[in-house]
């Protein structure tokens, strides 16, 4: 009986330990910035590698769209968890 109560307490503690919405959205902003920055670095590298001028802007724009998709997917996931 005592072990069952301990297990129930552990389950309740695990449920209550999910990060707050604000923390999740703050980390999403940093993730979005990192995705765009890495896309820009990749575009710069491709520009220098192939001696073209359009790679940086193209890859950066694609990384912006990708970052927006990731953030929107996370917001939808959080809103479904709250329901």
HELIX and SHEET records of a PDB file:
HELIX    1   1 UNK A    2  UNK A   15  1                                  14    
HELIX    2   2 UNK A   21  UNK A   50  1                                  30    
HELIX    3   3 UNK A   55  UNK A   82  1                                  28    
END                                                                             
